[in-house]
Amino acid sequence: MDKQALEALNHFEERIALVPEVMSCFLMTGDADYLLRVVVKDLHNYQAFLTNTLTRIPGVAHI
């Protein structure tokens, strides 16, 4: 995330909860803010998930 403000974290969690590929989402400490467990059919669908969904959520800075 580009910010760790409560509003930004809440917004991310609300958006990611609507994504059917995401099985779980964990708030982390350290270098990563979140750990996502994602289920997709194959690598092509994983790339589509990254480029069409995850990178379009405001506030996502690094994947």
C-alpha positions as CSV (number, residue, x, y, z in Angstrom):
1,M,0.0,0.0,0.0
2,D,1.2,3.5,-0.6
3,K,-0.3,4.6,2.8
4,Q,-1.0,2.7,5.9
5,A,-3.7,5.1,7.1
6,L,-6.8,3.4,8.4
7,E,-9.0,4.8,5.7
8,A,-6.7,3.5,3.0
9,L,-6.5,0.0,4.6
10,N,-10.3,-0.1,5.0
11,H,-10.9,0.9,1.4
12,F,-8.5,-1.9,0.2
13,E,-10.2,-4.5,2.4
14,E,-13.7,-3.5,1.2
15,R,-12.6,-3.7,-2.5
16,I,-10.7,-7.0,-2.2
17,A,-13.6,-8.6,-0.3
18,L,-15.6,-8.3,-3.5
19,V,-13.1,-10.2,-5.7
20,P,-14.1,-13.8,-6.1
21,E,-10.5,-15.0,-6.8
22,V,-9.4,-14.0,-3.3
23,M,-9.9,-16.8,-0.8
24,S,-8.3,-14.9,2.1
25,C,-6.6,-11.6,2.9
26,F,-4.3,-11.1,5.9
27,L,-3.0,-7.8,7.3
28,M,0.7,-8.2,7.8
29,T,3.6,-6.5,9.5
30,G,7.0,-6.0,7.9
31,D,7.7,-5.3,4.3
32,A,4.3,-6.5,3.0
33,D,1.0,-4.9,4.1
34,Y,-1.2,-7.8,3.0
35,L,-0.9,-11.4,2.1
36,L,-3.6,-12.6,-0.3
37,R,-4.5,-16.2,-1.0
38,V,-5.8,-16.3,-4.6
39,V,-7.2,-19.2,-6.6
40,V,-7.2,-18.9,-10.4
41,K,-7.4,-21.5,-13.2
42,D,-3.9,-20.9,-14.6
43,L,-1.0,-18.4,-15.0
44,H,-2.9,-16.5,-17.7
45,N,-5.8,-15.9,-15.3
46,Y,-3.4,-15.0,-12.6
47,Q,-1.8,-12.3,-14.8
48,A,-5.3,-11.1,-15.7
49,F,-6.1,-10.9,-12.0
50,L,-3.0,-8.8,-11.3
51,T,-3.4,-6.4,-14.2
52,N,-7.2,-6.1,-14.3
53,T,-8.0,-6.2,-10.6
54,L,-5.3,-5.9,-8.1
55,T,-3.3,-3.1,-9.8
56,R,-6.5,-1.0,-10.3
57,I,-7.3,-0.8,-6.6
58,P,-6.3,2.7,-5.4
59,G,-3.5,2.7,-3.0
60,V,-1.8,-0.5,-4.2
61,A,1.9,0.4,-4.6
62,H,3.7,-2.9,-4.9
63,I,2.8,-6.4,-5.7
